[in-house]
Amino acid sequence: MNALDVTVATIGKAHGLKGEVALILRTDQPEERLAAGTVFTAATETGERDLTVAATRIQQGRWYARFSEVSSRTDAESLRGVELTLAVDTEVEAEEDPEAWYPSELKGLAVRHVDGRELGTVIDLEHYPAQDLLIVRAADGRRVMLPFVEELVPEVDIEAGTVLADPPGGLFEATDEDAPGTGA
C-alpha cells in the first residue's frame, strides 16, 4: 500500500457541555472519513491520543462530532486546533477519483497565468474559514496569497506539475510599497 496521511478535519470550538466539538472540514468525503467508529490518533498538547468518532451531525451547514473518549466541555476545549488525519491508499484513491489531489502534492508546483506567463511556485496551502489560500513564491521572491477558488485557480495538474491561475490584476505585480527601503 502506498499510504499518504491526509488531514480530514481540524477540531474547532467545544459545543455544549457533553464533549461535542465543531469541525473544520479538510475533505470532500466527510460522510465516509468521519463515519462512526473511525479512530484517529491525534497529536494533542499532552501527547498522542486516540479519538473514536461516536457520532456526527450537521447543523446549518456546519459539522459537529462526538468522540467516545470525550465526555466534558473542558476535555473538548483542550482539543481545539487538533488535526484529525488518516492514512489513505493513494492507489485506491486514484482509481476512485483520477483527478483528485492532496495538499502535500501542491508544494513545488509551477504556477502559470492562463495567458502562459510564469507567476511563481506553490510553497504552501493555508486553511482559513472563508477559503483556502495557495501560498506562492512569486518570480520576484515575494510571498503571494492566492485564494484557492475555482474562479481564480481553474486547474491543478499534478502530472504536469502546474497550477493554472487567473488572479485579479495587481496580485502578482510588485508595487512601490514592495520595493526595498520604502513603506513605513
Residue, then its C-alpha position, 0 to 999 in steps of 0.5 A: m500500500n502506498a499510504l499518504d496521511v491526509t488531514v480530514a478535519t481540524i477540531g474547532k470550538a467545544h459545543g455544549l457541555k457533553g464533549e461535542v466539538a465543531l469541525i473544520l472540514r479538510t475533505d470532500q468525503p466527510e460522510e465516509r472519513l468521519a463515519a462512526g467508529t473511525v479512530f484517529t490518533a491525534a497529536t494533542e498538547t499532552g501527547e498522542r491520543d486516540l479519538t473514536v468518532a461516536a457520532t456526527r451531525i450537521q447543523q446549518g451547514r456546519w459539522y459537529a462530532r462526538f468522540s467516545e473518549v470525550s465526555s466534558r466541555t473542558d476535555a473538548e476545549s483542550l482539543r481545539g486546533v487538533e488535526l484529525t488525519l488518516a492514512v489513505d491508499t493513494e492507489v485506491e484513491a486514484e482509481e476512485d477519483p483520477e483527478a483528485w489531489y492532496p495538499s502535500e502534492l501542491k508544494g513545488l508546483a509551477v504556477r502559470h497565468v492562463d495567458g502562459r506567463e510564469l507567476g511563481t511556485v506553490i510553497d504552501l496551502e493555508h486553511y482559513p474559514a472563508q477559503d483556502l489560500l495557495i501560498v506562492r513564491a512569486a518570480d520576484g521572491r515575494r510571498v503571494m496569497l492566492p485564494f484557492v477558488e475555482e474562479l481564480v485557480p481553474e486547474v491543478d495538474i499534478e502530472a504536469g506539475t502546474v497550477l493554472a491561475d487567473p488572479p485579479g490584476g495587481l496580485f502578482e505585480a510588485t508595487d512601490e510599497d514592495a520595493p526595498g527601503t520604502g513603506a513605513 
